[in-house]
Amino acid sequence: MAAQTDNAQIIRYADMFAAIGTESRLRIMQLLLSAHPEGMVVGEIQAELGLSASNLSHHLDKLRNEGLVQVNREGTFLRYTANTAALQEVLGFLYAECCTRNKAIKPEQIIRIGKQETLK
């Protein structure tokens, strides 16, 4: 039973990574994380990234279907937010494998890398 659960989790995480595996979706995630916790309405995302409405809609649907973003209706607007709990879960999965089980990467290096990237 545990192997089936592990396999289901691996498939879920693979789908999540595939969803953010395009330049546009990765930019959307980065943008929504920078706007956390308020998120952004579709028009703001579109203006920031310069994507067509149909292209943006397609990308947001894919991210929503994989649970990486959440959407709330505000009158005639749709507000999207990053699902930080889902991101934390998938990052925790990677962290557990690389940093606790076999010590491939020291936890301090992950934090330092993240901080260096934001300084650029």
C-alpha positions as CSV (number, residue, x, y, z in Angstrom):
1,M,0.0,0.0,0.0
2,A,2.8,2.4,0.8
3,A,4.4,1.8,-2.6
4,Q,1.2,2.7,-4.3
5,T,0.9,5.9,-2.2
6,D,4.5,6.8,-3.0
7,N,3.9,6.1,-6.7
8,A,0.8,8.3,-6.7
9,Q,2.7,11.1,-5.0
10,I,5.5,10.8,-7.6
11,I,3.0,11.0,-10.4
12,R,1.4,14.1,-8.8
13,Y,4.7,15.9,-8.3
14,A,5.8,15.0,-11.9
15,D,2.5,16.6,-13.1
16,M,3.1,19.7,-11.0
17,F,6.7,20.1,-12.4
18,A,5.4,19.5,-15.9
19,A,2.9,22.3,-15.4
20,I,5.6,24.8,-14.4
21,G,7.9,23.4,-17.0
22,T,7.3,26.2,-19.6
23,E,8.8,29.6,-19.6
24,S,5.4,31.3,-19.5
25,R,4.1,29.3,-16.6
26,L,7.3,29.7,-14.7
27,R,7.0,33.4,-15.1
28,I,3.4,33.3,-14.0
29,M,4.4,31.4,-10.9
30,Q,7.2,33.8,-10.2
31,L,4.9,36.8,-10.6
32,L,2.2,35.4,-8.4
33,L,4.7,34.5,-5.7
34,S,6.0,38.1,-5.8
35,A,2.4,39.3,-5.4
36,H,1.7,36.9,-2.5
37,P,-0.7,36.8,-0.6
38,E,-2.9,39.3,-2.5
39,G,-2.3,37.7,-5.9
40,M,-3.2,39.4,-9.1
41,V,-6.2,39.7,-11.4
42,V,-5.9,38.4,-14.9
43,G,-5.5,41.8,-16.5
44,E,-2.5,42.6,-14.3
45,I,-0.8,39.3,-15.1
46,Q,-1.5,39.9,-18.8
47,A,-0.1,43.5,-18.7
48,E,3.0,42.4,-16.8
49,L,3.9,39.4,-19.0
50,G,2.5,40.6,-22.4
51,L,0.7,37.3,-23.1
52,S,-2.5,37.2,-25.2
53,A,-5.7,36.6,-23.3
54,S,-6.2,33.1,-24.8
55,N,-2.6,32.1,-24.1
56,L,-2.7,33.3,-20.6
57,S,-6.0,31.6,-19.9
58,H,-4.5,28.3,-21.2
59,H,-1.5,28.6,-18.9
60,L,-3.5,29.6,-15.9
61,D,-5.9,26.7,-16.4
62,K,-3.0,24.3,-16.5
63,L,-1.5,25.7,-13.3
64,R,-4.9,25.6,-11.6
65,N,-5.6,22.0,-12.7
66,E,-2.4,20.9,-11.1
67,G,-3.2,22.8,-7.9
68,L,-0.4,25.3,-8.2
69,V,-2.6,28.4,-8.3
70,Q,-6.0,29.2,-6.8
71,V,-8.6,31.5,-8.4
72,N,-11.3,33.6,-6.8
73,R,-14.0,35.6,-8.5
74,E,-14.2,39.3,-7.5
75,G,-17.2,40.6,-9.4
76,T,-16.2,40.4,-13.1
77,F,-12.5,39.8,-12.3
78,L,-10.6,36.6,-11.6
79,R,-7.9,36.9,-9.0
80,Y,-5.1,34.3,-9.0
81,T,-2.8,33.5,-6.1
82,A,0.0,31.0,-5.9
83,N,-0.9,27.9,-3.9
84,T,2.0,28.1,-1.5
85,A,1.0,25.0,0.4
86,A,1.3,22.9,-2.8
87,L,4.6,24.5,-3.7
88,Q,5.9,23.8,-0.1
89,E,4.8,20.2,-0.5
90,V,6.6,19.6,-3.7
91,L,9.7,21.4,-2.5
92,G,9.6,19.4,0.7
93,F,9.6,16.3,-1.4
94,L,12.7,17.4,-3.2
95,Y,14.3,18.6,0.0
96,A,13.7,15.3,1.8
97,E,15.5,13.4,-1.0
98,C,18.4,15.7,-1.6
99,C,19.1,17.1,1.9
100,T,18.0,14.6,4.5
101,R,18.2,11.2,3.1
102,N,21.6,11.2,1.3
103,K,22.9,14.7,2.1
104,A,23.6,15.5,-1.6
105,I,23.0,19.2,-0.9
106,K,23.4,21.0,2.4
107,P,20.2,22.8,3.5
108,E,22.2,26.0,3.9
109,Q,23.2,25.9,0.2
110,I,19.5,25.8,-0.9
111,I,18.7,28.9,1.2
112,R,21.8,30.7,0.0
113,I,21.1,29.9,-3.7
114,G,17.6,31.3,-3.3
115,K,18.8,34.5,-1.7
116,Q,21.5,35.0,-4.4
117,E,18.9,34.5,-7.2
118,T,16.7,37.3,-5.7
119,L,19.6,39.7,-5.6
120,K,20.3,39.5,-9.3
